[in-house]
């Protein structure tokens, strides 16, 4: 077993999630790369674990695991309320659609008693999360739309946008446990979590496709970091442009790093091919790619994947080249 086969097994992912839900403090996951090389797994991985999308050798195990995880989530939600950890409660309540993805069980939504039983999605959401109105922002810097972005429910998000929620809303304070920096736009959240319908909705309501967080990331960075091929294509069609994040990392650099984490070369090739529909023949191969050992086809696919991109010309000014997709 290695980290790739571990991440493909439903039982392994369920065990990791169960440990997190049963612990009062976040636990680090240590990857044993070799006899002398240990790596602490990125903290955001707990945010994106989806045991229901893993493999189970026995079909009956899937439903059994689903019931256990649903029970743990319900217990954790009640504990957060009892302890007054309202931000953690709202975060987990909204994130259930991700955690239970691939299972047949629905999220546990009726945690707070006495709410409307047949209310619209928005009314139920506000009641269960203790918001009096859509325009509120809590002490953690999150608005109702920020929490809704975690779950990516397109019905709920459309209701919010139709009620004048800001499609360019953002998290005004950092969420360190989820590796979300200050001023993270909701577009970044749905891009990272593969919420395609929510992503398209935000763009439909004129979200700024090139909005940056406090570290300089744009949505192309977050989609690249999670290997979200469909989301990348959507952002590129919306004319997302290249930008440098921390340490000068462009979305293409983030994509290369993310692709190297895939277990098989053919998986990487398949993902890249989905993104490539044009070629910027004037773009020269940078040194950071040439040392990663890709074959020429994959190398050029990664570098030239964007139908809309911005690069520096010889005088150091930005220029855009548009390609047919």
ChimeraX attribute file (.defattr): number of C-alpha atoms within 10 A of each C-alpha:
attribute: neighborCount
match mode: 1-to-1
recipient: residues
	/A:1	5
	/A:2	10
	/A:3	12
	/A:4	12
	/A:5	12
	/A:6	13
	/A:7	16
	/A:8	16
	/A:9	17
	/A:10	21
	/A:11	20
	/A:12	17
	/A:13	20
	/A:14	21
	/A:15	14
	/A:16	15
	/A:17	21
	/A:18	16
	/A:19	13
	/A:20	16
	/A:21	19
	/A:22	13
	/A:23	11
	/A:24	9
	/A:25	8
	/A:26	13
	/A:27	12
	/A:28	12
	/A:29	14
	/A:30	11
	/A:31	13
	/A:32	13
	/A:33	11
	/A:34	8
	/A:35	6
	/A:36	6
	/A:37	8
	/A:38	11
	/A:39	11
	/A:40	10
	/A:41	12
	/A:42	12
	/A:43	16
	/A:44	13
	/A:45	13
	/A:46	20
	/A:47	18
	/A:48	16
	/A:49	20
	/A:50	22
	/A:51	29
	/A:52	23
	/A:53	17
	/A:54	19
	/A:55	18
	/A:56	17
	/A:57	10
	/A:58	7
	/A:59	9
	/A:60	9
	/A:61	13
	/A:62	21
	/A:63	14
	/A:64	10
	/A:65	20
	/A:66	22
	/A:67	15
	/A:68	12
	/A:69	20
	/A:70	19
	/A:71	13
	/A:72	18
	/A:73	23
	/A:74	19
	/A:75	14
	/A:76	20
	/A:77	23
	/A:78	15
	/A:79	13
	/A:80	16
	/A:81	16
	/A:82	11
	/A:83	9
	/A:84	11
	/A:85	12
	/A:86	18
	/A:87	18
	/A:88	15
	/A:89	20
	/A:90	22
	/A:91	20
	/A:92	23
	/A:93	26
	/A:94	25
	/A:95	21
	/A:96	19
	/A:97	20
	/A:98	22
	/A:99	26
	/A:100	22
	/A:101	17
	/A:102	15
	/A:103	18
	/A:104	12
	/A:105	13
	/A:106	12
	/A:107	18
	/A:108	15
	/A:109	14
	/A:110	16
	/A:111	15
	/A:112	13
	/A:113	9
	/A:114	9
	/A:115	15
	/A:116	12
	/A:117	9
	/A:118	8
	/A:119	11
	/A:120	12
	/A:121	15
	/A:122	18
	/A:123	18
	/A:124	18
	/A:125	22
	/A:126	15
	/A:127	18
	/A:128	18
	/A:129	20
	/A:130	13
	/A:131	16
	/A:132	10
	/A:133	12
	/A:134	17
	/A:135	14
	/A:136	12
	/A:137	16
	/A:138	12
	/A:139	10
	/A:140	14
	/A:141	17
	/A:142	22
	/A:143	23
	/A:144	25
	/A:145	25
	/A:146	26
	/A:147	22
	/A:148	25
	/A:149	26
	/A:150	25
	/A:151	24
	/A:152	26
	/A:153	16
	/A:154	19
	/A:155	14
	/A:156	21
	/A:157	25
	/A:158	19
	/A:159	15
	/A:160	20
	/A:161	16
	/A:162	11
	/A:163	12
	/A:164	12
	/A:165	18
	/A:166	18
	/A:167	22
	/A:168	18
	/A:169	18
	/A:170	23
	/A:171	23
	/A:172	21
	/A:173	16
	/A:174	17
	/A:175	15
	/A:176	11
	/A:177	11
	/A:178	15
	/A:179	13
	/A:180	18
	/A:181	18
	/A:182	17
	/A:183	20
	/A:184	27
	/A:185	28
	/A:186	28
	/A:187	33
	/A:188	25
	/A:189	26
	/A:190	26
	/A:191	31
	/A:192	24
	/A:193	23
	/A:194	22
	/A:195	22
	/A:196	17
	/A:197	17
	/A:198	26
	/A:199	26
	/A:200	20
	/A:201	18
	/A:202	23
	/A:203	18
	/A:204	11
	/A:205	16
	/A:206	12
	/A:207	19
	/A:208	17
	/A:209	23
	/A:210	19
	/A:211	19
	/A:212	20
	/A:213	20
	/A:214	17
	/A:215	14
	/A:216	18
	/A:217	23
	/A:218	27
	/A:219	30
	/A:220	30
	/A:221	26
	/A:222	24
	/A:223	27
	/A:224	24
	/A:225	20
	/A:226	19
	/A:227	24
	/A:228	21
	/A:229	19
	/A:230	16
	/A:231	27
	/A:232	25
	/A:233	22
	/A:234	18
	/A:235	24
	/A:236	20
	/A:237	13
	/A:238	16
	/A:239	16
	/A:240	23
	/A:241	20
	/A:242	21
	/A:243	21
	/A:244	16
	/A:245	18
	/A:246	10
	/A:247	7
	/A:248	10
	/A:249	15
	/A:250	19
	/A:251	24
	/A:252	22
	/A:253	19
	/A:254	19
	/A:255	23
	/A:256	22
	/A:257	15
	/A:258	15
	/A:259	22
	/A:260	14
	/A:261	13
	/A:262	13
	/A:263	13
	/A:264	11
	/A:265	13
	/A:266	11
	/A:267	11
	/A:268	19
	/A:269	17
	/A:270	12
	/A:271	16
	/A:272	23
	/A:273	15
	/A:274	14
	/A:275	22
	/A:276	18
	/A:277	15
	/A:278	16
	/A:279	17
	/A:280	17
	/A:281	8
	/A:282	9
	/A:283	13
	/A:284	10
	/A:285	12
	/A:286	9
	/A:287	8
	/A:288	9
	/A:289	17
	/A:290	12
	/A:291	8
	/A:292	12
	/A:293	10
	/A:294	16
	/A:295	9
	/A:296	10
	/A:297	10
	/A:298	18
	/A:299	18
	/A:300	20
	/A:301	19
	/A:302	24
	/A:303	21
	/A:304	24
	/A:305	22
	/A:306	29
	/A:307	23
	/A:308	22
	/A:309	20
	/A:310	16
	/A:311	15
	/A:312	11
	/A:313	12
	/A:314	7
	/A:315	6
	/A:316	8
	/A:317	9
	/A:318	12
	/A:319	10
	/A:320	14
	/A:321	12
	/A:322	14
	/A:323	13
	/A:324	8
	/A:325	13
